[in-house]
């Protein structure tokens, strides 16, 4: 059971994720200067990218990733006890899920924004052995594209996770050992 303080921070994180998701289309994209002539792109560091995937139910997607060795990072139950937000993390890769109903509850006008959106996750692994392990662990998941070698030097396969999102796993051919 979460303390009031922990619940507050989880709700705050979920609310911020929902706000970012809803406001992202309204934020104008500022184009950074390119290396033309004497103009230089300012240097900066990025530390993480964590997609927030909108799904009908959070629990099946968290279980999918948990079965692949990801640890549950955050869980936020709604009034009925079912999760409205949750995230998993492994090796610095975080994936967040939020229910469609909770996004719409926070902003009823967002329902139209959610229609027709899609995302695919593309995860790179260090070796063919890792790729084969993940392929075994995901056996039974709907296959979008079977394992194949690409013209750009990778071996990949694509599946669909329980939330309906496509997930691709890839390794560079040069990493085979």
Backbone torsions as a table, in degrees:
resi	resn	phi	psi	omega
1	UNK	NA	134.0	-179.6
2	UNK	-79.7	144.5	171.8
3	UNK	-73.8	164.9	177.9
4	UNK	-58.7	-38.5	-179.9
5	UNK	-64.0	-46.2	179.0
6	UNK	-64.8	-42.3	179.2
7	UNK	-62.0	-41.0	178.6
8	UNK	-59.6	-46.4	-178.5
9	UNK	-66.9	-36.7	176.2
10	UNK	-65.9	-43.7	178.8
11	UNK	-63.3	-40.0	179.8
12	UNK	-62.6	-43.9	-180.0
13	UNK	-64.2	-42.9	178.9
14	UNK	-64.7	-41.3	179.4
15	UNK	-64.5	-41.2	177.9
16	UNK	-64.3	-39.6	178.0
17	UNK	-62.5	-43.2	179.9
18	UNK	-64.8	-42.4	-179.8
19	UNK	-63.1	-44.5	179.0
20	UNK	-61.2	-42.1	180.0
21	UNK	-62.9	-42.9	-176.4
22	UNK	-74.2	-33.7	-175.7
23	UNK	-90.2	-16.6	-176.6
24	UNK	-51.6	-43.4	-179.5
25	UNK	-66.0	-19.0	-176.7
26	UNK	-92.5	-10.4	-177.7
27	UNK	-85.5	119.6	179.2
28	UNK	-65.6	141.2	179.8
29	UNK	-84.1	119.2	178.3
30	UNK	-86.8	125.0	-179.0
31	UNK	-86.5	124.6	178.7
32	UNK	-74.9	150.4	176.0
33	UNK	-61.9	146.1	177.8
34	UNK	-99.2	175.4	-179.1
35	UNK	-83.1	51.8	177.3
36	UNK	-94.2	121.4	179.5
37	UNK	64.3	-128.3	-176.6
38	UNK	-91.7	-4.5	-179.7
39	UNK	-75.7	135.1	-179.7
40	UNK	-121.5	143.5	174.5
41	UNK	-73.8	129.3	178.4
42	UNK	-60.2	145.0	178.8
43	UNK	-84.8	138.9	174.5
44	UNK	-155.4	165.8	-176.1
45	UNK	-119.7	136.6	172.1
46	UNK	-106.1	141.2	-177.4
47	UNK	-110.6	-22.5	-178.2
48	UNK	-166.7	156.5	170.7
49	UNK	-132.6	122.5	-179.8
50	UNK	-127.4	102.8	178.6
51	UNK	-66.6	145.6	171.8
52	UNK	-108.9	110.7	-178.4
53	UNK	-98.8	130.6	-178.4
54	UNK	-92.2	123.5	-175.1
55	UNK	-135.2	167.7	176.7
56	UNK	-75.5	-36.0	179.6
57	UNK	-140.2	132.3	-176.7
58	UNK	-78.9	-41.7	-171.4
59	UNK	-54.1	-46.7	-178.4
60	UNK	-61.7	-36.5	179.8
61	UNK	-70.4	-40.3	177.5
62	UNK	-63.1	-40.8	178.7
63	UNK	-62.6	-42.7	178.3
64	UNK	-53.6	-51.3	-178.1
65	UNK	-71.1	-36.5	177.7
66	UNK	-60.2	-39.8	177.6
67	UNK	-65.4	-20.4	176.7
68	UNK	-92.7	7.2	177.0
69	UNK	94.8	4.7	175.3
70	UNK	-76.5	145.2	177.3
71	UNK	-96.0	141.5	174.5
72	UNK	-66.6	129.8	-177.5
73	UNK	-99.6	-50.7	-177.5
74	UNK	-139.9	147.4	172.7
75	UNK	-142.2	133.2	177.5
76	UNK	-130.5	108.1	178.7
77	UNK	-78.8	150.4	174.4
78	UNK	-88.1	-175.8	-178.3
79	UNK	-58.2	-29.0	-179.5
80	UNK	-87.9	1.7	179.1
81	UNK	91.9	-17.2	176.9
82	UNK	-77.7	147.4	-177.9
83	UNK	-68.1	135.8	172.7
84	UNK	-106.2	-14.6	177.9
85	UNK	-151.7	145.1	174.9
86	UNK	-165.5	156.8	177.4
87	UNK	-144.6	157.4	177.9
88	UNK	-129.1	159.9	-176.5
89	UNK	-149.4	139.2	172.9
90	UNK	-153.2	128.3	175.8
91	UNK	51.4	38.7	177.4
92	UNK	84.1	0.9	177.0
93	UNK	-100.6	117.3	178.7
94	UNK	-113.1	135.9	176.8
95	UNK	-126.1	127.0	-178.6
96	UNK	-110.6	146.8	176.7
97	UNK	-129.1	141.1	175.0
98	UNK	-138.7	143.1	-178.8
99	UNK	-74.6	145.1	175.5
100	UNK	-56.8	-42.8	-178.3
101	UNK	-61.1	-39.1	-178.8
102	UNK	-71.7	-33.4	176.4
103	UNK	-65.8	-45.7	-179.5
104	UNK	-66.9	-37.0	178.6
105	UNK	-62.8	-37.4	179.3
106	UNK	-71.5	-30.2	179.7
107	UNK	-153.4	95.1	-176.8
108	UNK	-55.3	-27.9	179.2
109	UNK	-69.9	-13.3	-177.2
110	UNK	-74.8	-12.4	-178.1
111	UNK	-55.3	-43.3	179.5
112	UNK	-66.9	-33.9	179.1
113	UNK	-64.7	-29.5	-176.3
114	UNK	-81.6	-17.5	-177.7
115	UNK	-71.4	129.4	174.6
116	UNK	81.2	3.1	178.4
117	UNK	-84.0	148.8	175.5
118	UNK	-150.1	159.7	177.4
119	UNK	-147.1	153.7	172.4
120	UNK	-131.9	138.6	176.6
121	UNK	-96.1	140.2	178.6
122	UNK	-126.8	113.3	-174.6
123	UNK	-116.1	126.7	178.8
124	UNK	-96.4	134.7	177.3
125	UNK	-116.3	157.9	-172.6
126	UNK	-73.0	-25.8	-173.8
127	UNK	-147.3	164.6	176.0
128	UNK	-62.8	-34.4	176.4
129	UNK	-59.9	-42.7	176.9
130	UNK	-63.4	-42.4	180.0
131	UNK	-61.5	-43.7	179.5
132	UNK	-65.0	-38.4	176.9
133	UNK	-61.9	-46.6	179.9
134	UNK	-64.0	-39.3	178.4
135	UNK	-61.0	-40.9	177.1
136	UNK	-66.1	-43.1	-177.3
137	UNK	-67.6	-25.1	-178.3
138	UNK	-100.3	8.5	179.0
139	UNK	-55.8	132.0	-177.2
140	UNK	103.2	-20.2	175.6
141	UNK	-72.3	146.7	178.2
142	UNK	-58.8	127.2	-178.3
143	UNK	-87.2	126.3	175.9
144	UNK	-90.8	-43.8	176.4
145	UNK	-150.0	125.3	-178.2
146	UNK	-66.9	167.9	-179.4
147	UNK	-58.8	134.9	-177.8
148	UNK	-154.3	157.0	173.3
149	UNK	-92.8	141.6	-178.6
150	UNK	-104.3	163.8	176.8
151	UNK	-70.5	-18.2	-178.3
152	UNK	-98.9	17.4	168.4
153	UNK	89.4	25.8	177.8
154	UNK	-126.6	163.4	168.7
155	UNK	-115.1	129.6	-172.2
156	UNK	-140.7	160.5	164.7
157	UNK	-149.7	155.6	-176.7
158	UNK	-128.5	135.6	177.2
159	UNK	-131.1	174.1	175.6
160	UNK	-114.1	126.6	178.0
161	UNK	-84.3	168.5	-173.1
162	UNK	-57.4	-24.9	177.8
163	UNK	-77.8	-3.5	178.7
164	UNK	95.2	-0.9	-178.0
165	UNK	-86.0	145.0	177.8
166	UNK	-82.9	136.4	177.0
167	UNK	-127.1	123.8	175.9
168	UNK	-106.1	140.4	175.4
169	UNK	-119.7	138.4	-172.0
170	UNK	-145.2	150.4	169.3
171	UNK	-140.6	148.1	177.7
172	UNK	-75.1	141.4	179.7
173	UNK	-61.2	-32.0	-178.6
174	UNK	-68.7	-12.3	-178.9
175	UNK	-91.8	2.1	-178.1
176	UNK	-68.4	127.0	179.1
177	UNK	-140.6	NA	NA
